[in-house]
Amino acid sequence: MAPGMDEDRLLAEIERLLAREDPALDERMTALGRQFTEGDAAPGPARPARRERTGRRNWRKVVAIAAVVIGLLGILLTAILSRPADSGFEQPPPAGMPPAVTLRI
């Protein structure tokens, strides 16, 4: 006998014994089982809509795209703001420093 069939047989036996020992529990579990099987047949409050069930996957995709965009913007702004200013004329050296000497060959 296959292991799965053996487990099913044991679980069925346990279920029968519990139903015999506590009929009220068996009745509640049967009602609960019916509620879940009916929820699978028709979408309703017991079963979330398809868009809600896949929300986790969409959430991860949105976060990944946002992280990439923020990273690229950070790199772009760093490159733009860290380049030297191109004012068209040489700035005087800071106070207390001698002017730079340019050698022409």
C-alpha positions as CSV (number, residue, x, y, z in Angstrom):
1,M,0.0,0.0,0.0
2,A,1.4,3.4,-0.9
3,P,2.4,5.7,2.0
4,G,-0.1,8.4,1.1
5,M,-3.0,5.9,1.1
6,D,-1.9,4.5,4.4
7,E,-1.9,8.0,5.9
8,D,-5.4,8.7,4.5
9,R,-6.7,5.5,6.0
10,L,-5.2,6.4,9.4
11,L,-6.6,9.9,9.3
12,A,-10.1,8.5,8.4
13,E,-9.9,6.1,11.3
14,I,-9.0,8.9,13.7
15,E,-11.8,11.0,12.3
16,R,-14.3,8.2,12.9
17,L,-13.1,7.7,16.5
18,L,-13.3,11.4,17.3
19,A,-16.8,11.6,15.8
20,R,-18.0,8.7,17.9
21,E,-16.5,10.2,21.1
22,D,-17.7,13.8,20.6
23,P,-20.7,14.2,18.3
24,A,-21.0,17.9,19.0
25,L,-17.4,18.5,17.8
26,D,-18.0,16.4,14.7
27,E,-21.1,18.5,13.9
28,R,-19.1,21.8,14.3
29,M,-16.2,20.5,12.2
30,T,-18.6,19.3,9.5
31,A,-20.3,22.7,9.4
32,L,-17.0,24.4,9.2
33,G,-15.8,22.1,6.4
34,R,-19.0,22.9,4.5
35,Q,-18.5,26.6,4.9
36,F,-15.0,26.4,3.4
37,T,-16.0,24.2,0.5
38,E,-18.9,26.5,-0.3
39,G,-16.5,29.5,-0.2
40,D,-14.3,27.9,-2.8
41,A,-17.2,27.4,-5.2
42,A,-18.4,31.0,-5.2
43,P,-16.3,34.1,-4.5
44,G,-17.4,35.9,-1.4
45,P,-16.2,37.1,1.9
46,A,-14.6,33.7,2.7
47,R,-12.5,33.8,-0.4
48,P,-10.5,36.9,-1.4
49,A,-10.8,38.3,-4.9
50,R,-8.0,37.3,-7.3
51,R,-6.5,40.7,-7.3
52,E,-6.1,40.6,-3.5
53,R,-4.6,37.1,-3.5
54,T,-1.8,38.2,-5.9
55,G,-1.3,41.5,-4.1
56,R,1.9,40.2,-2.4
57,R,3.6,39.5,-5.7
58,N,2.6,42.9,-7.1
59,W,3.7,44.6,-3.9
60,R,7.2,43.1,-4.2
61,K,7.4,44.1,-7.9
62,V,6.4,47.7,-7.0
63,V,9.0,47.9,-4.2
64,A,11.8,46.5,-6.5
65,I,11.0,49.0,-9.3
66,A,10.8,51.9,-6.8
67,A,14.2,50.9,-5.3
68,V,15.8,50.8,-8.8
69,V,14.3,54.2,-9.8
70,I,15.5,55.8,-6.5
71,G,18.9,54.3,-6.9
72,L,19.3,55.5,-10.5
73,L,18.1,59.0,-9.5
74,G,20.6,59.1,-6.6
75,I,23.4,58.2,-9.0
76,L,22.3,60.8,-11.5
77,L,22.0,63.5,-9.0
78,T,25.4,62.7,-7.5
79,A,27.0,62.9,-10.9
80,I,25.3,66.2,-11.7
81,L,25.9,67.9,-8.3
82,S,29.5,66.7,-7.8
83,R,31.0,68.0,-11.1
84,P,32.9,71.3,-10.8
85,A,31.1,74.5,-11.6
86,D,31.9,75.8,-15.1
87,S,31.7,79.5,-14.7
88,G,33.9,80.5,-17.6
89,F,36.6,82.3,-15.6
90,E,39.1,81.2,-13.0
91,Q,38.2,81.7,-9.5
92,P,40.7,83.4,-7.2
93,P,42.5,81.0,-4.7
94,P,41.1,80.9,-1.2
95,A,42.5,83.4,1.3
96,G,46.0,82.5,2.5
97,M,46.9,80.3,-0.4
98,P,49.3,81.4,-3.1
99,P,48.0,81.4,-6.7
100,A,48.6,78.3,-8.8
101,V,51.6,78.4,-11.1
102,T,50.9,77.2,-14.6
103,L,53.8,75.9,-16.6
104,R,53.8,76.3,-20.3
105,I,56.0,74.1,-22.4
